[in-house]
């Protein structure tokens, strides 16, 4: 049973436009959420996180939105750049220190 | 700051053979994780260590997989005997502590079982 779901396997966006990646979770005990980016042949790298006490967190071109009632979060990238082309993983955890649980990932392709 | 080191980068073995992976976490990181990433899937936790103690190994196939973290630093993950379905990337990660900490990942070991 998948506790973290990324239902879109892929997304294609033109350079300069907005990229929106979505993530849903089922476990109401999750209270901390992270996004990781992964390039081929490399390990995932941390991108941005959000605590359940917030509904938005921004870092440069990246913004994560959290809707607790819908158990949904999204990552917005504005403006998108070709270097953003990668696999993006949503992950969740809780205050008990449970190891991160990852979604299946969404492959983002940004064309110039 | 040096990152998480893993070796080897690639390994090809035949089924029923054994294989071992090594990981050196970021200095000072108390928590170490081994994840398995099958093609097209997200990373799945195999085992989590806090210093040299096991916190969570509930998803580790203990009949064939074993892991240790001697002295709370380096860690090894072993598979014996390997099966075809073990073909995956094995990722090691570390964090300062267990709670709400971002993980730093190594580049992984790509295992192919033929």
Interface residues (C-beta under 8 A of the other chain):
Chain A: X4 X6 X32 X34 X36 X41 X42 X43 X44 X45 X46 X49 X51 X89 X91 X93 X95 X96 X97 X98 X99 X100 X101 X102 X103 X104 X105
Chain B: X4 X33 X35 X40 X41 X42 X43 X44 X45 X48 X55 X56 X91 X93 X97 X98 X99 X100 X102 X103 X104 X105 X106 X107 X108
